[in-house]
Each structure stands twice: as structure tokens, then as C-alpha cells.
Amino acid sequence: MNTQLLSQARQLSVEDQLELVEALWDGIAKRNAVPGPTDVQKAELDRRLADHEANPDDVVSWNEVKASALAQLKR
């Protein structure tokens, strides 16, 4: 990261910082840029996949998940 640029951005008013963030975010969205998962996220995905492969029958159907969520919303 360009620390000099970051330092300059931090000297802007809060309003200008928000405008800058919005402009940057819009530019990222227009390019459909999606960052890859972090090392921590990759490790978690690997852990979940290994757990699923070790216990393929340990699942909950979508209908059960949906029913449970709807029941909790009604409380």
C-alpha cells in the first residue's frame, strides 16, 4: 500500500474521505473485482470440506434450515 497516499487521504475532511471511499468502491464494483479468500478463510474452507468428507451424512436439509429460521422469526 502506498503509505504516502494513505497519509494524504487521512488529512481530508471526513466528508471528503467518505466521498473518496465511495468513489473507490464504485470503481471496484464497475470492474467486478472480487478479492480472493485470505489464508485464514482458505484454511476454514479446507477444514469444512474435510469435515464434510469425513461425515457426509451429517447434514441438515434446506427445508429443515428454512423451517427453523422461520420458527425463530415468529418468536
VEXROKOL-106794 format. One record per residue (C-alpha): residue number from 1; x, y, z. Coordinates in steps of 0.05 Angstrom, whole numbers. Example, Ala and Ser with C-alpha at 12.3 -4.5 7.8 and 13.67 -1.06 7.14 Angstrom:
VEXROKOL-106794
   num        u        v        w
     1      246      -90      156
     2      273      -21      143
***
This chain:
VEXROKOL-106794
   num        u        v        w
     1        0        0        0
     2       23       70      -15
     3       32       99       55
     4       42      170       28
     5      -25      167       -8
     6      -59      139       54
     7      -29      195       96
     8      -56      246       46
     9     -125      214       48
    10     -126      217      124
    11     -115      292      121
    12     -180      302       83
    13     -244      321      119
    14     -290      264      140
    15     -338      284       84
    16     -282      282       32
    17     -257      215       60
    18     -326      186       52
    19     -332      213      -18
    20     -264      182      -35
    21     -284      115       -6
    22     -349      116      -46
    23     -312      133     -110
    24     -261       78      -98
    25     -315       27      -82
    26     -355       46     -144
    27     -293       36     -186
    28     -281      -32     -156
    29     -353      -52     -168
    30     -351      -29     -241
    31     -291      -75     -253
    32     -327     -133     -218
    33     -264     -140     -177
    34     -271     -194     -124
    35     -213     -206      -76
    36     -193     -277      -65
    37     -201     -310        2
    38     -150     -297       56
    39     -105     -351       83
    40     -150     -356      144
    41     -212     -363      100
    42     -177     -416       57
    43     -159     -455      120
    44     -231     -452      144
    45     -257     -475       77
    46     -208     -533       77
    47     -229     -551      148
    48     -302     -551      129
    49     -290     -592       67
    50     -250     -643      106
    51     -305     -647      158
    52     -358     -657      105
    53     -316     -711       70
    54     -307     -746      137
    55     -381     -740      155
    56     -421     -736       90
    57     -486     -756      124
    58     -481     -702      178
    59     -523     -651      142
    60     -588     -612      151
    61     -636     -605       93
    62     -655     -537       66
    63     -726     -549       88
    64     -704     -560      160
    65     -659     -498      159
    66     -715     -456      130
    67     -767     -482      179
    68     -721     -469      238
    69     -705     -398      214
    70     -779     -382      204
    71     -796     -410      272
    72     -744     -365      305
    73     -770     -304      268
    74     -840     -317      295
    75     -815     -314      367
***
